[in-house]
Amino acid sequence: MAIDEQENEPKTSLGRLTRRSFLSHVGAATAATAIAPLASSSASAEGAPTEAASTKIPGTVPITLRVNGQSHAVQIDPRATLLDTLRETLHLTGTKKGCDHGQCGACTVHLNERRINSCLALAVMQQNAEIITIEGIGGLETLHPMQDAFVEHDGFQCGYCTSGQIMSAVAMVKEPWGKTDADVREAMSGNICRCGAYPNIVAAVQAVRRMS
């Protein structure tokens, strides 16, 4: 006596399970899984931000930096240097990263009217300081006299060290150095130019010093 194949097929709460019904259920489950995140993100966009979006990065601290006359509230790693915070967090990329060891001067900025290597300063320690970067001393329409002098005297070639050179030179003019070219070279010795534009840099600095 022949056995009906359908009688041997397993049954579920949805009825008799066939190959067609199994594939149908799997397809419906897959579609639901794919659509659920989209529906969730759509609801989040219309309502309050999701918890993940509002969660702060573990290990960071809130600080406020005053840069170029503006206050910036940021969340940073407490180990972050002022250089990296300026470039990566505030997106002020005029300050360049050269050696990252305080030896080339490409990262020179002004901190409370004094020039420093920003790669050697922790950002978290500068909350009450007035920080000036190359973006803060002049723009395309109103160049700082030192920027004008660097252009006039060809005080740069590749330009990578130029922002640090200019920031150091602006500070140096206000410092008690002698009047000779040798004095300028000594005062600017912390700023390295791989292209070797030193004679033109000295000429630019001296031109500004004669104006003041």
C-alpha positions, 0 to 999 in steps of 0.5 A, spaced: 500 500 500 502 506 497 504 511 503 502 518 501 508 523 501 504 529 504 502 525 510 510 524 511 511 532 511 512 536 517 506 540 520 507 547 523 502 552 526 501 555 519 499 548 517 502 543 512 510 545 511 512 544 503 518 546 500 514 552 497 511 554 503 518 554 507 521 558 501 516 563 502 516 564 509 524 565 509 523 570 504 518 574 508 523 574 514 529 576 510 525 582 507 522 584 514 530 584 517 532 588 511 526 593 512 527 594 519 533 598 520 530 603 514 524 604 518 528 605 525 532 610 521 527 614 518 523 614 525 530 617 528 530 622 523 523 625 524 524 624 532 529 625 537 537 623 536 538 616 537 542 614 543 548 612 539 548 619 536 548 622 542 553 618 546 560 621 547 566 618 545 569 614 551 575 617 554 574 624 551 574 630 555 570 637 554 574 643 553 573 650 551 579 653 546 579 660 544 583 660 538 583 667 533 578 670 537 573 665 537 571 660 543 570 653 541 567 647 545 570 641 543 571 633 546 578 631 545 582 625 548 586 628 554 593 626 551 591 630 544 596 636 542 594 643 541 597 641 534 593 635 533 587 639 536 587 645 531 588 641 525 584 635 526 578 637 531 578 645 529 580 644 522 585 649 522 590 646 517 594 652 516 599 650 522 603 644 519 605 638 522 613 637 521 617 633 525 612 632 531 618 633 536 619 640 537 625 641 532 622 644 525 618 649 527 612 648 522 607 648 527 609 655 531 603 658 533 602 664 538 600 662 545 598 668 550 602 673 545 608 668 545 611 663 540 611 656 541 611 649 538 604 647 538 606 639 537 609 640 544 603 643 548 597 639 550 591 642 548 587 640 555 592 645 558 590 651 554 583 652 556 584 659 559 589 661 553 589 666 547 591 662 541 593 665 535 594 661 528 596 663 521 589 664 520 588 669 525 593 674 523 591 676 516 587 673 510 587 674 502 584 681 502 588 684 508 595 680 509 599 681 515 605 686 513 610 679 514 606 675 509 606 681 504 614 681 506 615 674 505 611 674 498 615 680 496 622 677 498 620 670 495 621 667 502 618 661 501 619 655 496 615 649 497 611 653 502 610 647 507 614 651 513 612 658 511 606 658 516 611 657 522 616 661 519 611 667 519 608 666 526 615 665 529 617 672 525 611 676 527 613 674 534 620 675 533 619 682 531 616 684 538 622 681 542 628 684 544 633 682 539 639 685 535 638 689 529 643 685 524 642 679 520 645 674 524 641 676 530 635 674 525 638 668 523 639 666 531 632 668 533 629 664 527 634 658 528 628 654 531 624 654 524 627 649 519 626 650 511 628 644 507 628 648 501 634 653 504 630 660 503 634 663 509 637 669 505 630 671 503 626 669 509 631 674 513 630 679 508 623 679 509 623 679 516 628 685 516 624 689 511 618 688 516 623 690 522 625 697 518 617 699 518 616 698 525 
